[in-house]
Amino acid sequence: MTDVLILGGTGWLSGRIAQRGLDAGARVTCLARGERRPPDGAELVRADRAAPEAYTALAGRDWDHVIDVSSQASHVIEAVEALGDRAGRWTYVSSMSVYADDETIGADESAPRHPPARRGDEYEYGAQKVAAEDAVATLGERALIVRPGLIVGDGDPSDRFGYWAAAFLRAGDGPVLLPPIEGRTVQVIDVDDLAAYVATAAPGAPVNAIGDVHPLGNVLDAVRDAAGHTGPVVVAPDDWLVAQGVAHWMGERSLPLWLPPEMTGFMTRANAAFRTAGGTIRPVADTITRVVADESARGVDRPRRAGLTRADERKLLAALDAPDPLDG
């Protein structure tokens, strides 16, 4: 029986990876703080990865496969130091945020990365992931670095892709505010496709784990159709949204999937290596169907980590429709 250690295993992605291992007949151990439960059948080892004794409970055990998803470089570095010589292979889930170039369309895994974070640096996600990659790379031919882009699917705690399902569902026959869509693209990876790849892919060169590039307008149209929205859509200009304090991409009072116009490469990266290595990419329509059902079940007006409240959206729509006092 294959022994798999997941450093995590209780989160949204890592829990799905753990379930993949269990479904394949592996013996799965999850090391986590224990605030959430791993999938049924997985062993939970409670530990705080920031603590010096984090890996003491794993002493003397060997692993066929270690999988880590941490975004704290120190956690990854210390895990490699403690467990690296006892792992048959090691997969690290990094991010395409490691890349320093967000403008080149179709960039592949050879694109330049940010400088790695150093101890004592102010936290910066991309730099932390770079430093973590460098630690895992010391394992040589036993290592695989997976760089997903925007991960989407049911249960997504970031609320980014799901925001659009909620926005169209809650509006009914009312208007929905959109960012500029002309010439904009979206590129996502379904959480279950990513989990399947991470659980089974062989070691090798770093891989961009991401789906195909789609026009943003087409994807939002598909979400709108799946949600049954019958009202109008209103597209606001980039400069106007920025002036109104609406944030790009994520976070409070944002329009998810909207990026600054100069970030032409952020959602147009190459995925040929992922496909060649056996990665599968399901139709975006399948993911949208699941996300719309999930958002409906969880509640479209619940507090969210990304997007606009309906009240705020209405205020912006009213302001956009109001005549400019400087005109005429």
C-alpha positions as CSV (number, residue, x, y, z in Angstrom):
1,M,0.0,0.0,0.0
2,T,1.3,3.5,-0.9
3,D,2.0,5.8,2.0
4,V,1.0,9.4,1.3
5,L,1.7,12.3,3.6
6,I,-0.2,15.5,3.0
7,L,1.1,18.6,4.8
8,G,-2.3,20.0,5.2
9,G,-5.1,17.7,4.0
10,T,-8.0,19.5,5.7
11,G,-8.4,22.5,3.4
12,W,-10.4,23.0,0.2
13,L,-7.7,21.8,-2.2
14,S,-5.7,19.6,0.1
15,G,-8.7,17.8,1.3
16,R,-9.6,16.8,-2.2
17,I,-6.1,15.6,-2.8
18,A,-6.4,13.5,0.3
19,Q,-9.6,12.0,-0.9
20,R,-8.0,11.2,-4.3
21,G,-5.4,9.2,-2.5
22,L,-7.9,7.4,-0.4
23,D,-10.0,6.5,-3.5
24,A,-6.8,5.1,-5.1
25,G,-6.3,2.8,-2.1
26,A,-3.4,4.7,-0.5
27,R,-2.7,5.1,3.2
28,V,-3.1,8.8,3.7
29,T,-1.8,10.8,6.7
30,C,-2.6,14.5,7.0
31,L,-0.4,16.8,9.2
32,A,-2.4,19.9,10.2
33,R,-3.4,21.9,13.2
34,G,-6.6,20.0,13.5
35,E,-9.1,22.9,13.2
36,R,-10.9,20.9,10.5
37,R,-11.2,17.2,9.9
38,P,-9.5,15.4,7.0
39,P,-11.6,13.1,4.8
40,D,-12.9,9.9,6.4
41,G,-10.2,7.2,6.4
42,A,-7.3,9.6,6.6
43,E,-5.1,9.7,9.7
44,L,-4.7,13.2,11.2
45,V,-1.5,14.1,13.0
46,R,-2.1,17.4,14.8
47,A,0.9,19.8,14.6
48,D,1.6,23.5,14.2
49,R,4.1,23.9,11.4
50,A,5.4,27.0,13.0
51,A,6.5,25.1,16.0
52,P,10.0,23.6,16.3
53,E,8.6,20.1,17.1
54,A,6.2,20.2,14.1
55,Y,7.4,16.9,12.6
56,T,8.4,15.0,15.7
57,A,5.3,12.8,15.5
58,L,6.4,11.7,12.0
59,A,10.0,10.7,13.1
60,G,11.1,7.3,11.7
61,R,8.4,7.0,9.1
62,D,9.1,6.8,5.4
63,W,6.7,8.1,2.7
64,D,6.2,7.1,-0.9
65,H,4.8,10.6,-1.6
66,V,4.8,13.9,0.3
67,I,2.5,16.7,-0.9
68,D,2.7,20.2,0.4
69,V,0.5,23.2,-0.4
70,S,1.9,25.8,2.0
71,S,2.3,29.4,1.1
72,Q,4.8,30.0,4.0
73,A,8.3,29.5,2.7
74,S,9.7,28.7,6.2
75,H,7.2,25.9,6.6
76,V,8.2,24.3,3.3
77,I,12.0,24.7,4.0
78,E,11.7,23.1,7.4
79,A,9.5,20.3,6.0
80,V,12.1,19.5,3.3
81,E,14.9,19.5,5.9
82,A,12.9,17.2,8.3
83,L,11.4,14.8,5.8
84,G,13.1,15.2,2.5
85,D,15.4,12.2,2.9
86,R,12.5,9.9,3.7
87,A,10.2,10.8,0.8
88,G,10.2,8.7,-2.4
89,R,8.8,11.8,-4.2
90,W,7.7,15.2,-3.3
91,T,5.0,17.4,-4.9
92,Y,4.7,21.1,-4.1
93,V,1.7,23.0,-5.1
94,S,3.1,26.5,-5.9
95,S,1.3,29.2,-7.9
96,M,1.6,31.1,-11.2
97,S,2.1,34.1,-8.9
98,V,5.7,33.2,-8.9
99,Y,6.1,34.7,-12.3
100,A,7.4,38.3,-12.5
101,D,6.1,38.8,-16.1
102,D,2.4,39.5,-16.2
103,E,2.4,41.0,-19.7
104,T,3.8,38.3,-22.1
105,I,0.9,36.4,-23.7
106,G,1.5,32.6,-23.8
107,A,4.4,32.5,-21.5
108,D,5.5,29.0,-20.4
109,E,7.3,27.6,-17.4
110,S,10.6,29.2,-18.4
111,A,9.3,32.7,-17.7
112,P,11.3,34.7,-15.1
113,R,10.2,34.4,-11.5
114,H,10.2,37.0,-8.7
115,P,13.2,37.0,-6.4
116,P,12.7,34.5,-3.5
117,A,11.6,35.7,-0.1
118,R,14.2,35.9,2.6
119,R,13.7,35.4,6.3
120,G,12.5,38.6,7.8
121,D,11.0,40.0,4.6
122,E,7.6,41.4,4.6
123,Y,5.1,38.7,3.5
124,E,4.6,38.7,-0.3
125,Y,2.7,35.7,-1.7
126,G,4.6,35.3,-4.9
127,A,8.1,35.6,-3.3
128,Q,7.2,33.1,-0.6
129,K,6.1,30.6,-3.2
130,V,9.4,31.1,-5.1
131,A,11.5,30.5,-2.0
132,A,9.4,27.4,-1.3
133,E,9.9,26.1,-4.8
134,D,13.7,26.6,-4.4
135,A,13.6,24.4,-1.2
136,V,11.7,21.6,-2.9
137,A,14.0,21.8,-6.0
138,T,16.9,20.6,-3.8
139,L,15.3,17.2,-3.9
140,G,16.2,16.9,-7.5
141,E,14.6,14.2,-9.6
142,R,12.2,13.3,-6.8
143,A,10.5,16.7,-6.9
144,L,7.5,18.1,-8.9
145,I,6.5,21.7,-8.7
146,V,2.9,22.4,-9.8
147,R,1.9,26.0,-10.6
148,P,-1.8,26.4,-10.7
149,G,-3.5,29.6,-11.7
150,L,-7.0,30.5,-10.5
151,I,-8.5,27.4,-8.8
152,V,-12.3,27.2,-9.1
153,G,-15.1,24.9,-8.2
154,D,-17.8,24.2,-5.6
155,G,-16.9,25.1,-2.1
156,D,-14.3,27.7,-3.1
157,P,-13.4,29.7,0.0
158,S,-11.9,32.6,-2.0
159,D,-15.4,33.5,-3.5
160,R,-13.8,34.8,-6.7
161,F,-15.3,32.7,-9.5
162,G,-18.4,32.0,-7.4
163,Y,-19.1,35.7,-7.1
164,W,-20.4,35.8,-10.6
165,A,-22.8,32.9,-10.1
166,A,-24.1,34.7,-6.9
167,A,-24.3,38.0,-8.7
168,F,-26.5,36.7,-11.5
169,L,-28.6,34.5,-9.2
170,R,-29.4,37.3,-6.8
171,A,-30.2,39.8,-9.5
172,G,-33.0,37.8,-11.1
173,D,-34.3,40.2,-13.8
174,G,-32.4,43.1,-12.4
175,P,-29.1,44.6,-13.8
176,V,-25.7,43.2,-13.1
177,L,-22.5,45.3,-13.1
178,L,-19.7,44.0,-15.2
179,P,-16.1,45.1,-15.7
180,P,-14.7,45.7,-19.2
181,I,-14.9,42.5,-21.1
182,E,-13.7,43.4,-24.6
183,G,-10.3,41.8,-25.2
184,R,-10.2,40.4,-21.7
185,T,-9.6,36.7,-21.0
186,V,-10.1,34.2,-18.2
187,Q,-8.1,31.0,-17.5
188,V,-9.0,28.7,-14.6
189,I,-8.3,25.2,-13.3
190,D,-11.1,23.1,-11.8
191,V,-10.2,22.1,-8.2
192,D,-10.9,18.4,-8.9
193,D,-8.8,18.4,-12.1
194,L,-5.9,19.9,-10.1
195,A,-6.4,17.5,-7.2
196,A,-6.3,14.5,-9.6
197,Y,-3.1,15.7,-11.2
198,V,-1.3,16.5,-7.9
199,A,-2.2,13.1,-6.5
200,T,-0.9,11.1,-9.5
201,A,1.6,13.1,-11.5
202,A,5.2,11.9,-11.7
203,P,8.2,14.0,-10.7
204,G,9.7,16.3,-13.3
205,A,10.1,19.8,-14.5
206,P,7.7,22.5,-13.1
207,V,4.3,22.6,-14.7
208,N,1.7,25.3,-15.2
209,A,-1.5,23.6,-14.0
210,I,-4.1,25.7,-15.8
211,G,-7.0,25.4,-18.2
212,D,-7.4,26.9,-21.7
213,V,-7.8,30.6,-22.3
214,H,-11.4,31.8,-22.8
215,P,-12.8,35.3,-23.6
216,L,-14.0,36.7,-20.3
217,G,-17.3,37.8,-21.9
218,N,-18.0,34.2,-23.1
219,V,-17.4,32.8,-19.6
220,L,-19.6,35.4,-17.9
221,D,-22.3,34.7,-20.5
222,A,-22.2,31.0,-19.6
223,V,-22.5,31.8,-15.9
224,R,-25.4,34.1,-16.6
225,D,-27.2,31.5,-18.7
226,A,-26.6,28.8,-16.0
227,A,-27.9,31.1,-13.3
228,G,-31.0,32.0,-15.3
229,H,-30.4,35.7,-15.2
230,T,-32.8,37.6,-17.4
231,G,-31.9,41.2,-16.6
232,P,-29.5,43.5,-18.4
233,V,-25.8,43.6,-17.9
234,V,-24.0,47.0,-17.6
235,V,-20.3,47.3,-18.4
236,A,-18.4,49.9,-16.5
237,P,-15.1,51.4,-17.8
238,D,-11.8,50.6,-16.1
239,D,-11.1,54.2,-15.0
240,W,-14.5,54.7,-13.6
241,L,-14.4,51.6,-11.5
242,V,-11.0,52.5,-10.1
243,A,-12.3,56.0,-9.3
244,Q,-15.2,54.4,-7.4
245,G,-12.8,52.4,-5.3
246,V,-13.7,49.1,-6.8
247,A,-10.7,46.6,-6.5
248,H,-9.4,44.3,-9.2
249,W,-9.4,40.6,-8.9
250,M,-10.3,39.8,-5.2
251,G,-11.0,41.1,-1.8
252,E,-13.7,43.3,-0.3
253,R,-15.6,45.6,-2.7
254,S,-14.0,44.0,-5.8
255,L,-15.0,42.7,-9.2
256,P,-13.4,39.3,-9.4
257,L,-11.7,38.2,-12.6
258,W,-11.2,41.9,-13.6
259,L,-7.5,42.8,-14.0
260,P,-5.7,46.0,-15.0
261,P,-5.5,46.2,-18.8
262,E,-1.8,46.0,-18.8
263,M,-1.8,42.5,-17.2
264,T,-2.2,40.8,-20.6
265,G,-0.2,37.7,-19.7
266,F,-1.8,36.9,-16.3
267,M,-4.6,34.8,-17.7
268,T,-3.0,33.7,-21.0
269,R,-0.3,31.3,-19.8
270,A,0.8,28.2,-21.7
271,N,-0.6,24.9,-20.5
272,A,1.0,22.5,-23.0
273,A,3.3,20.9,-20.4
274,F,0.3,20.2,-18.1
275,R,-1.5,18.4,-20.9
276,T,1.6,16.5,-22.0
277,A,2.1,15.3,-18.4
278,G,-1.4,13.8,-18.2
279,G,-3.3,16.8,-16.8
280,T,-7.0,16.8,-17.7
281,I,-9.1,19.9,-18.3
282,R,-12.9,19.5,-18.1
283,P,-15.2,21.9,-20.0
284,V,-15.7,25.2,-18.2
285,A,-19.4,24.7,-18.5
286,D,-19.2,21.6,-16.2
287,T,-17.5,23.7,-13.5
288,I,-20.0,26.5,-13.9
289,T,-22.9,24.1,-13.4
290,R,-21.4,22.9,-10.1
291,V,-20.5,26.5,-9.0
292,V,-24.0,27.8,-9.7
293,A,-25.6,25.0,-7.7
294,D,-23.1,25.5,-4.9
295,E,-23.7,29.2,-4.6
296,S,-27.4,28.7,-4.6
297,A,-27.1,26.2,-1.8
298,R,-24.7,28.3,0.3
299,G,-26.7,31.5,-0.1
300,V,-26.1,34.3,-2.6
301,D,-26.3,37.1,0.0
302,R,-23.9,35.5,2.5
303,P,-20.8,37.4,3.6
304,R,-18.1,37.0,0.9
305,R,-14.4,37.3,0.7
306,A,-14.6,38.8,-2.8
307,G,-17.0,40.8,-4.8
308,L,-19.7,43.4,-4.2
309,T,-22.7,43.2,-2.0
310,R,-26.0,43.6,-3.9
311,A,-26.6,46.9,-2.1
312,D,-23.2,48.3,-3.2
313,E,-23.7,47.0,-6.7
314,R,-27.0,48.9,-6.9
315,K,-25.3,52.1,-5.8
316,L,-22.6,51.7,-8.4
317,L,-25.2,51.0,-11.1
318,A,-27.1,54.1,-10.1
319,A,-24.0,56.3,-10.1
320,L,-23.0,54.9,-13.5
321,D,-26.4,55.8,-14.9
322,A,-26.5,59.3,-13.4
323,P,-25.8,62.2,-15.7
324,D,-22.4,63.8,-15.5
325,P,-23.0,67.3,-14.0
326,L,-20.2,68.6,-16.3
327,D,-22.0,67.5,-19.4
328,G,-24.2,70.0,-21.1
